[in-house]
Amino acid sequence: MAQIQINVDTDTKVLAVTINGTLIPDIDDVCVYSYRDSNGNVSSLDVSMQVTTKTVDGVDIRVSYYASGSVKAQSAIASGQKVYNNLKGFVGIEESAQAAQDINEFILARKHAI
């Protein structure tokens, strides 16, 4: 179980997230949903975070991290797509628009044709 602390400073507009005492850099968004059973008791929590980082070549990459037991995380793992496991208890999935995916597939196809 992870202990997550979310700090929001509305004056400086800074969002900071720590998981088990470790600061997570480059956080853009955090979403937490609680699910309740028929008696009103919390049965589960769904936590997701979005991080934007720059790659070596300066390209921004947006990764969404989902609690490892969530449907989204399990679907990504089962599909065989690239996932990030650098945050314990979370699975990261690189987010990209359909146009970016199409361009990437085109470039990869051209590399193999040469």
C-alpha positions in Angstrom: 0.0 0.0 0.0 1.3 3.4 -0.9 1.1 6.5 1.2 0.5 9.4 -1.2 0.7 13.1 -0.2 -0.6 15.7 -2.5 0.3 19.4 -1.8 -1.2 22.2 -3.8 0.0 25.8 -3.4 -2.6 28.1 -5.0 -0.3 31.2 -4.6 2.7 29.7 -6.5 0.6 27.3 -8.5 2.8 24.4 -7.6 1.6 20.8 -7.4 3.8 18.4 -5.5 3.3 14.7 -5.0 5.2 12.4 -2.7 4.8 8.6 -2.7 6.1 6.9 0.4 8.2 10.0 1.1 9.7 10.2 -2.4 9.0 13.4 -4.3 7.7 12.7 -7.9 9.1 15.2 -10.3 7.3 16.9 -13.2 3.7 16.2 -12.0 1.0 17.9 -14.1 -2.2 16.3 -12.8 -3.4 13.9 -10.1 -6.8 12.3 -9.9 -8.1 10.2 -7.0 -11.5 8.4 -7.1 -13.0 6.5 -4.2 -15.4 3.7 -4.9 -18.0 2.8 -2.3 -19.9 -0.4 -1.6 -23.7 -0.5 -1.1 -23.2 0.4 2.6 -21.2 3.5 1.8 -17.8 2.1 2.8 -14.8 2.8 0.6 -14.1 -0.4 -1.3 -11.2 0.8 -3.4 -9.3 3.9 -4.6 -8.3 4.6 -8.1 -5.2 6.9 -8.4 -3.7 8.3 -11.6 -1.0 10.9 -12.2 0.2 12.6 -15.3 3.9 13.5 -15.7 5.6 15.4 -18.5 9.3 14.8 -19.0 11.8 15.7 -21.7 13.8 13.0 -23.5 17.4 13.3 -24.4 16.5 14.9 -27.7 14.3 17.5 -26.1 10.9 15.9 -26.9 8.2 16.2 -24.3 6.7 12.9 -23.3 3.5 12.7 -21.2 3.2 9.5 -19.1 0.1 8.7 -17.2 0.7 6.5 -14.1 -2.2 4.3 -12.9 -2.4 2.2 -9.7 -1.0 -1.2 -10.7 -4.2 -3.0 -9.8 -6.4 -0.7 -11.9 -8.2 -1.8 -15.0 -6.2 0.6 -17.2 -2.8 -0.6 -15.8 -3.7 -4.3 -16.2 -5.0 -3.7 -19.8 -1.7 -2.0 -20.7 0.3 -4.8 -19.3 -1.8 -7.5 -21.0 -1.6 -5.7 -24.4 2.1 -5.9 -24.4 2.5 -2.1 -24.9 5.5 -0.3 -23.4 4.9 0.5 -19.8 7.0 2.3 -17.2 7.6 0.6 -13.8 9.8 3.3 -12.2 7.1 4.2 -9.6 6.5 1.3 -7.2 2.8 0.4 -7.2 2.1 2.2 -10.4 2.2 1.4 -14.1 3.1 4.2 -16.5 1.6 4.5 -20.0 3.0 6.9 -22.5 0.2 9.1 -23.8 0.1 10.2 -27.4 -2.5 11.5 -29.8 -3.6 9.4 -32.7 -1.7 11.6 -35.1 1.5 11.1 -33.2 1.0 7.4 -33.2 0.4 7.4 -37.0 3.5 9.5 -37.6 5.6 7.2 -35.4 4.4 4.1 -37.3 5.1 5.8 -40.6 8.7 6.7 -39.6 9.3 3.2 -38.3 8.0 1.7 -41.5 10.3 3.9 -43.6 13.3 3.0 -41.5 12.7 -0.7 -42.2 12.3 0.0 -45.9 15.6 1.7 -46.3 
